[in-house]
Amino acid sequence: MARKNDILSIYTKEVEDIREAGLFKGEAPIASAQGARVKLEDGREVINMCANNYLGLGDNQRLIDAAKRTYDNRGYGMASVRFICGTQDIHKELEAKISNFLGTDDTILYSSCFDANGGLFETILTENDAVISDELNHASIIDGVRLCKAKRYRYKNNDMADLEKKLQEADAAGARIKLIATDGVFSMDGIICNLKGVCDLADQYHALVIVDDSHAVGFIGKHGRGTAEYNGVEGRVDIITGTLGKALGGASGGYTSGRREIIDLLRQRSRPYLFSNTLAPAIVGASLELFDMLEESTELRDHLEETTAYYRKQLTDNGFDIIPGPHPCVPVMLYDEKLAGEFAKRMMAKGVYVVAFSFPVVPKGKARIRTQVCASHTKEDIDFIVKCFMEVREEMGLK
């Protein structure tokens, strides 16, 4: 029988192996608000190029003021789940605002999008059903699917021919319900889903569609309504999950929005909803203000789109290997894990906060610096960042 110290040494060895392989993920504490520029714990100020703060609202004073007002009017926390005494009027108001913004029947709030995805599949699918999932879906979809008893099929990324093949296989196996699950944006690559192709196949094979639009709502599409708007399929997606922790203020919280029949069932059976504290009032109050801002103007998303296009062109013109597209997630491909780690370290030393992405976040041999543009970056910021990329490439003797 193994002693406790022997057991703990197993974990120590595993962490050491991770470090040796160049896959260790450290942390650089920030001693300021989130923004285009941040102050590190050691006092340095750096340009932040790796936040999901797409609209630059992490330090927005209007949202901060709304959160402060909510503390005064609705308190610090609810200390309850929704169905006991954890529902305030503002929770229902936010659910209605999200539904109105996305053009859906109803919305249910969660503490995170990870919880939204974790509580979805086992609630609406049984062993008689099938879920057909894109191979590059987010970990929260993968984990949510694991919790359900439905038969699982995986199709090649954004490959409509392979998706159709899997739908045919599910039909042949006698699936009662077929649910296609996809990210709206595959955030490791910045690739936007071919949602029209997905919806066309769903209509043809009588399947439901769920889209995790965490990396799209607020800034993708003409009015920022996400990949459904971008692909011209608004009203054809049955379930949209998303987060309030990226473009929409950057705090925390998630939601599932969609067909009323599905949302009604989630309120009765979804375990993360039934057994987790309700979303904190201050986040709800700030999020209400946030959706007012989105309805008032598209200025932030328009600037983000323009800045992203400029950044992508600068990288491409200077010979960097990036995955093409319009999304502000811009991975600079380096492939080798240790090389990516050293590259990120040198960029940080020059004043650009970037992080190396390696296994298991991305496949082995696909390491990268995933940069992310936000609406508060300026053209001068972009020029400086690209200059630093070029300097580090030269210093490391890379082509």
C-alpha positions in Angstrom: 0.0 0.0 0.0 1.4 3.4 -1.1 2.2 5.9 1.7 0.8 9.4 1.4 4.2 10.9 0.6 4.7 8.4 -2.1 1.3 9.3 -3.6 2.1 13.1 -3.5 5.5 12.4 -5.1 3.6 11.1 -8.2 2.0 14.5 -8.6 5.3 16.3 -8.0 6.9 14.2 -10.8 4.1 15.0 -13.1 4.5 18.7 -12.6 8.3 18.4 -13.1 7.7 16.5 -16.4 5.3 19.3 -17.5 8.0 21.9 -16.8 10.7 19.9 -18.5 8.6 19.6 -21.7 8.2 23.3 -21.8 4.4 23.1 -21.1 4.4 24.7 -17.6 1.8 27.4 -17.3 2.9 30.1 -14.9 1.2 33.3 -13.7 2.2 36.9 -13.8 0.2 38.8 -11.2 -1.3 42.1 -12.4 -1.4 45.0 -9.9 -3.9 47.1 -11.8 -7.2 47.0 -13.5 -7.5 44.9 -16.7 -6.9 47.0 -19.8 -4.9 47.6 -22.9 -2.0 48.4 -20.6 -1.5 46.7 -17.2 0.8 47.2 -14.3 2.6 44.0 -13.1 3.4 43.1 -9.5 7.0 44.2 -10.0 5.9 47.7 -11.1 6.4 47.3 -14.9 3.8 48.6 -17.2 3.2 46.4 -20.3 0.8 46.4 -23.3 -1.6 43.6 -22.7 -2.1 41.5 -25.8 -3.6 38.3 -24.5 -6.9 39.3 -22.7 -10.4 38.3 -23.8 -11.2 41.9 -23.1 -12.3 42.4 -26.7 -14.3 45.6 -26.2 -11.9 47.1 -23.7 -14.5 47.3 -21.0 -12.6 45.6 -18.1 -11.9 48.9 -16.6 -14.8 50.9 -18.0 -16.0 53.6 -15.6 -19.6 53.4 -16.6 -19.7 49.7 -15.8 -17.8 50.2 -12.5 -20.3 52.9 -11.5 -23.2 50.6 -12.3 -21.7 47.9 -10.2 -21.2 50.3 -7.3 -24.8 51.4 -7.5 -25.9 47.8 -7.4 -23.9 47.1 -4.3 -25.8 50.0 -2.6 -29.3 48.9 -3.9 -29.1 45.1 -4.0 -26.3 44.1 -1.7 -23.1 42.1 -2.0 -24.4 38.6 -2.6 -27.5 36.4 -2.5 -26.2 33.4 -0.6 -28.7 31.2 -2.4 -29.6 29.4 -5.6 -32.2 30.8 -7.9 -35.2 28.7 -7.0 -34.9 29.2 -3.2 -34.3 32.9 -2.6 -31.6 33.8 -5.1 -33.6 35.6 -7.7 -33.7 39.3 -7.7 -35.7 41.5 -10.1 -32.5 42.4 -11.9 -31.7 38.8 -12.7 -34.9 38.5 -14.6 -34.3 41.9 -16.2 -30.8 40.8 -17.4 -32.2 37.5 -18.8 -34.8 39.5 -20.8 -32.1 41.9 -22.1 -29.9 39.1 -23.3 -32.9 37.4 -25.0 -33.8 40.7 -26.7 -30.2 41.3 -27.8 -29.8 37.8 -29.3 -33.3 37.5 -30.6 -34.2 34.4 -28.6 -37.2 33.3 -26.6 -35.6 33.2 -23.1 -32.3 33.1 -21.3 -31.1 31.5 -18.1 -28.1 32.8 -16.1 -25.2 30.7 -14.8 -22.1 31.5 -12.8 -20.0 30.8 -15.9 -20.3 29.6 -19.5 -18.4 26.5 -18.3 -21.4 25.8 -16.0 -23.9 26.6 -18.8 -22.3 24.0 -21.0 -21.8 21.6 -18.1 -25.5 21.7 -17.3 -26.9 21.5 -20.8 -26.3 18.2 -22.4 -27.3 15.8 -19.6 -30.5 17.8 -19.1 -31.8 17.7 -22.6 -30.4 14.4 -24.0 -30.8 10.7 -23.0 -29.2 7.4 -24.0 -31.7 7.4 -27.0 -30.2 10.6 -28.4 -27.0 11.7 -30.2 -24.7 14.7 -29.9 -22.5 15.5 -32.9 -19.6 17.8 -31.8 -16.9 19.7 -33.6 -13.4 18.3 -32.9 -12.1 21.7 -31.8 -14.9 22.6 -29.4 -14.1 24.2 -26.1 -13.3 22.0 -23.1 -16.6 23.0 -21.4 -18.6 21.5 -24.3 -16.4 18.4 -24.2 -16.9 18.0 -20.5 -20.6 18.7 -20.7 -21.0 16.1 -23.4 -19.2 13.6 -21.2 -21.8 14.0 -18.5 -24.7 12.9 -20.7 -25.6 9.4 -21.9 -26.2 10.3 -25.5 -24.2 8.6 -28.2 -21.3 10.8 -29.2 -20.0 11.6 -32.7 -17.1 14.0 -33.5 -16.7 15.7 -36.9 -13.7 17.4 -38.4 -13.3 21.1 -37.6 -15.8 23.2 -39.7 -16.1 20.3 -42.2 -19.7 20.2 -43.4 -19.2 17.0 -45.4 -17.9 15.1 -42.3 -20.8 16.6 -40.2 -23.3 15.3 -42.7 -21.7 11.9 -42.6 -22.0 11.9 -38.8 -25.6 13.0 -39.0 -26.3 10.1 -41.3 -24.6 7.7 -38.9 -26.7 9.0 -36.0 -29.9 8.5 -38.1 -28.8 5.0 -39.0 -28.3 4.2 -35.3 -31.9 5.4 -34.6 -31.2 8.6 -32.6 -34.4 10.2 -31.3 -32.8 13.6 -30.9 -29.7 14.8 -32.8 -27.9 17.8 -31.4 -25.1 19.5 -33.3 -22.6 21.3 -30.9 -20.1 23.8 -32.1 -18.1 26.8 -31.0 -19.1 30.0 -32.7 -15.5 31.0 -32.9 -12.7 28.4 -32.4 -10.7 30.7 -30.2 -7.3 28.9 -30.3 -7.2 29.6 -34.1 -9.6 32.6 -34.4 -11.6 30.6 -37.0 -15.3 31.6 -37.3 -17.7 28.6 -37.6 -19.5 28.1 -40.9 -22.8 28.4 -39.0 -24.9 28.6 -42.2 -23.6 25.3 -43.3 -24.3 23.8 -39.8 -27.9 25.2 -39.8 -28.6 24.0 -43.4 -27.6 20.5 -42.4 -29.5 20.7 -39.2 -32.7 21.6 -41.1 -32.1 18.8 -43.6 -31.6 16.2 -40.9 -34.0 17.6 -38.4 -31.3 18.3 -35.8 -31.0 20.9 -33.0 -28.0 23.3 -33.0 -26.1 24.6 -29.9 -23.5 27.3 -30.4 -21.0 28.4 -27.7 -20.6 32.1 -28.8 -18.3 33.2 -25.9 -15.7 34.6 -28.3 -18.2 36.4 -30.5 -21.2 38.1 -28.8 -20.6 41.8 -28.4 -18.4 42.3 -31.4 -18.9 39.7 -34.2 -21.6 40.6 -36.7 -22.6 44.1 -37.8 -24.3 44.8 -34.5 -22.2 42.5 -32.4 -24.9 39.9 -32.0 -22.5 37.0 -32.7 -21.8 34.3 -35.2 -25.5 33.9 -36.1 -25.7 37.5 -37.2 -22.3 37.2 -39.0 -23.5 34.1 -40.9 -27.0 35.4 -41.6 -28.8 32.6 -39.6 -30.4 34.6 -36.8 -33.4 32.7 -35.5 -32.1 29.3 -36.8 -29.9 28.4 -33.8 -31.8 26.6 -31.1 -29.4 27.2 -28.2 -26.7 29.8 -27.6 -24.4 29.6 -24.6 -22.0 32.5 -23.8 -20.1 34.4 -21.1 -20.2 37.8 -19.5 -16.5 37.3 -18.7 -15.0 38.2 -22.1 -16.2 41.1 -24.4 -19.2 41.7 -22.2 -17.4 43.5 -19.4 -14.9 40.8 -18.6 -16.1 39.9 -15.1 -17.8 36.5 -14.7 -21.1 34.9 -15.4 -22.6 32.9 -18.2 -25.9 32.2 -19.9 -27.9 29.8 -22.0 -30.3 31.5 -24.4 -32.7 29.9 -26.9 -35.9 28.1 -27.4 -38.4 28.6 -24.5 -39.1 24.9 -24.2 -35.4 24.1 -23.6 -34.8 27.0 -21.2 -37.9 26.0 -19.2 -36.5 22.5 -18.7 -33.1 23.8 -17.8 -34.6 25.8 -14.9 -36.0 22.6 -13.6 -33.2 20.1 -14.2 -29.9 21.8 -14.9 -27.6 20.9 -12.0 -25.2 23.9 -12.0 -28.3 26.2 -12.0 -30.0 24.3 -9.2 -27.0 23.7 -7.0 -24.8 26.9 -7.5 -25.2 30.3 -6.0 -26.9 32.8 -8.2 -24.9 35.4 -10.1 -23.6 38.2 -7.9 -25.9 41.3 -8.0 -23.1 43.8 -8.9 -22.2 41.7 -12.0 -25.9 41.7 -13.0 -26.2 45.5 -12.5 -23.1 46.2 -14.6 -24.2 43.7 -17.3 -27.5 45.6 -17.6 -25.6 48.8 -18.2 -23.4 46.9 -20.7 -26.3 45.8 -22.9 -27.6 49.4 -22.9 -24.2 50.4 -24.2 -24.3 47.8 -27.0 -27.7 49.0 -28.1 -26.6 52.7 -28.1 -23.6 52.4 -30.5 -21.4 50.0 -32.4 -18.4 52.3 -32.1 -16.3 49.9 -30.0 -16.8 46.9 -32.2 -16.2 49.0 -35.3 -12.9 50.2 -33.9 -12.0 46.7 -32.9 -12.7 45.4 -36.4 -10.5 48.2 -37.9 -7.6 47.7 -35.5 -7.7 43.9 -36.0 -7.5 44.2 -39.7 -4.5 46.6 -39.4 -2.7 44.3 -37.0 -3.3 41.2 -39.1 -1.9 43.0 -42.2 1.2 44.2 -40.3 2.0 40.6 -39.2 1.4 39.1 -42.6 3.4 41.8 -44.4 6.3 41.1 -42.1 6.3 37.4 -42.8 4.7 36.0 -39.6 2.7 32.7 -39.8 -0.8 33.5 -38.7 -4.2 31.8 -39.3 -6.1 34.1 -41.7 -9.5 35.6 -40.8 -11.2 38.7 -39.4 -11.3 37.7 -35.7 -9.3 39.6 -33.0 -7.8 36.3 -31.8 -4.6 36.2 -33.8 -2.4 33.2 -33.2 1.3 33.7 -34.2 2.3 30.1 -35.0 5.7 28.9 -33.7 4.8 25.1 -33.4 7.6 24.1 -30.9 6.6 24.3 -27.3 9.9 25.4 -25.8 10.5 27.9 -28.6 7.1 29.5 -27.9 7.8 29.7 -24.2 11.1 31.5 -24.8 9.5 33.8 -27.4 6.8 34.9 -24.9 9.4 35.5 -22.2 11.3 37.8 -24.5 8.2 39.7 -25.6 7.3 40.3 -22.0 10.8 41.7 -21.3 10.2 44.2 -24.1 6.9 45.3 -22.6 4.3 43.2 -24.4 2.3 40.8 -22.2 1.8 37.6 -24.3 1.6 34.0 -23.3 2.7 30.8 -25.0 -0.1 28.4 -25.7 0.9 24.8 -25.8 -0.5 21.3 -25.0 -3.0 20.5 -23.6 -4.6 23.9 -24.6 -3.6 23.2 -28.2 -2.4 20.0 -29.9 1.2 18.9 -29.4 3.4 20.5 -32.1 1.0 23.4 -32.6 2.4 25.8 -30.0 1.7 29.5 -30.6 1.6 33.0 -29.2 -2.2 33.7 -29.2 -2.5 37.5 -29.4 -5.8 39.2 -28.9 -6.7 42.7 -30.0 -9.1 44.8 -27.9 -11.0 48.0 -28.7 -8.7 50.1 -26.4 -5.6 49.3 -28.4 -4.3 52.1 -30.6 -2.5 52.0 -33.9 0.6 53.0 -32.1 0.2 50.1 -29.7 0.0 47.7 -32.7 3.1 49.2 -34.4 5.1 48.7 -31.2 3.8 45.1 -30.7 4.7 44.1 -34.3 8.2 45.8 -33.9 8.8 43.7 -30.7 7.7 40.5 -32.6 10.3 41.3 -35.3 13.0 42.0 -32.8 12.5 38.8 -30.9 12.4 36.8 -34.1 15.8 38.3 -35.1 17.3 37.7 -31.6 16.3 34.1 -31.7 17.5 33.5 -35.3 14.1 32.6 -36.6 13.1 32.9 -40.2 
